[in-house]
Amino acid sequence: MPQRRTALIFILVIPMMLFFCRGALAHVVGVTGLGVSNSEGEVCVGFGLVVQDESAVVEALNDGGEYEVVCTGKLYNRRVGIWNEFLAEASYVCTLTSNPIAREFRVQDSRGSRIFEFSDVTSSLNLFWSSMSLSMGSWDMIERNRVYKVVLNFKISRTNVSGWVNKPLFFSGWDLVPEQSYEFEFDY
């Protein structure tokens, strides 16, 4: 009887611990400086990504993980009393791959590819991700005396988890940063 009770506690407690530990990883990398600008007649959502927990990033890269960074911005015309009107959407995608033996990692996005050493993860990634911009379309869609809402969804997910591990352990999160949502409103 005590063995069954121990097994039952183990079966119930471990998934709960894994579920709550996923939230602890949310502060590994965060979004900063979220804003909107008119850049050459385009609505641009500007932001930066900041490494907040270097040890977690280094540990993930030491494990040989391959990660995909996805930032998706959506622009809405905020309306009172009815659904917000969707205006535009844009995305930023970046991949992080590591070579633990050489103690270096590669960051690749639409701007190109760079290789950095593990020793300066924070400064390298903070500089690489310091000023990014999502072009949402022509500024002509923005009208005066209206309120607009920007929603930026951000996540860093692991892409090289094999199926034979991922499927049986479906309750375990493999993401470095689970999806987070940032919102702000502006009027013009």
N, C-alpha and C positions, 0 to 999 in steps of 0.2 A: 503494500500500500504506500509506504513512504517513497518508493521509487517512482510510482505513478504520479504522485504529487510533485516530486522534483522534476519529472519530465514535463508535466503540464505547466509548471512555472517557467521552465526553460523555453517551452514552445510559445508561451504568451509574452514573456519578458523580452526576449531577444528581438522579435519584430518591432516591439514598441520602442526599444532603445535605438534601433536602426532608424525608425521613423523620426524620432525626436533629434537624433544626431544630424540628420539631413539639414535641419534648420540651423544648426551651428555652423555649417559650411557656408551659409548665405553671406557672411562677411569676409570671404576670402578675397573677392574682387568686387568693387562697387562702381557705380556711375557717379560722376561729378560734373558740375558746370553745365547742367542741362539748360538750353536756351534756344531761342529762335532768332534768325536774322534774315535780312534781305540781301542776298549776295548775287549781284548781277542780274536782278529780276527774278531770282529763284527763292522760294521759301526753303530755308536750310535749318535743320535741327542740329545744333552743335552740342557735343558732349565729350567727355573723356572717361576713360576707365582707369581705376587706381587699384593697385595691389595693396590690400590691407593686411594680409597674413602671408608673409613670404614663406614661412616654414611649410604651410599647407600646399603652396604652389610647387615648391622644390620637392616635397614628398611625392606629389602627383607626377611630376616630371621624372623623378628617380624611379618610379614604378614602370616607366616606359609607356606611359599613357599618351594617347593621341586625343586631342580635344578640339572641339569646334566652338568658337565664340560666335554667337548670333545676337545681334541687336536689331530689333524691328521697331520702327517708329510709325505711328499712325496719327494723322491730323484730322480733327473733327471740328465742325462748326457747332458750338454748344448752343442748344436751344432749350428754353425753359418749358417744362411741362410735357415735352414730347422727346422722342429719340434724337440723339445727336446725329447730325448729318456727316457721314464719312466723306472726306475730301481726297486724301492721298495716303500712300504707304510707301516706305522705302526700307531697305535692309542693309546691314553691314555684316559680312561673314569673314571670319579669320580662323586659320587653323594653327594649332600648336602641336608640334611633334618634337620628341626628345630623343637624344642619344645618350643614355646614362653612362656608357663606357667612356665616351669623350667628355662627359659632363657639360654638354651644350644642348641647346634647343633651338628650333627654327620657328619663326613666326611668319606666316604668309597670308597676305590679303591682296586686295586689288591694287595696292600701291607697290607691291613687290614682296620679296622674301628677304629676311634678315636672320642671321645666326648670332645667338648670344650665349654667354657662358652662365652656368648655374650660379656662380659666385655673385653676379649682379642682377639677379632676377628682377627685383623691385625697381631699380633705377632704369633698367633696359625696357621693361614692359611699360612703366609709367611714361617714359619718353615716347615710345612707339605709339601708345594709345592716348597721348595727352590731348590732342585736338582732332576730333573726327567730326564729320558732317554728313548728314543724310539729306539729299536734295529731294524735296517733296513735290516739286513742280513749280509752275509759274506763280509769281506773286499776285497776278491778276485775280486769282480766286479768293484772295483776302480782301474783304470789304471793310470800310470804316464803320465804327460804332458797333462792332460785333465782338463777341467773346469766342475764342477758339481754345481747343483743348488738344494737347499733345500727350500721347501715351507711348512710352518707350519700354518695350519688353526686352529683357536681357537674360542670357543663360550661357553657361559653359558646360557642354555635355561631352562625355567620353565617347569616342567613336570606335575604339578597338576592343570592345568587350565581346568575347566569343559567345555564340549562341548557346553552347552547352553550359556556360556559366550563367548567362543572363536569364535564360528561361526558368531554370529551377529556383533561382534567387530573385524572382521578379519583384519582391517586396524591398529589395535593397536598391538604394540609389547609386548610380555610377557617375552622376554629374558632379563636377567640381563646384559649380554654382547652380543650384536649382533656379528655375525661372523666377525672375523678379520683375515687378512692374513699377515704373515711375511715371507720375502724371503731373502736369502743370497746366495752368490756364493763362492765357494772355489776351489782352484786348488791343484793338488797333483803331 
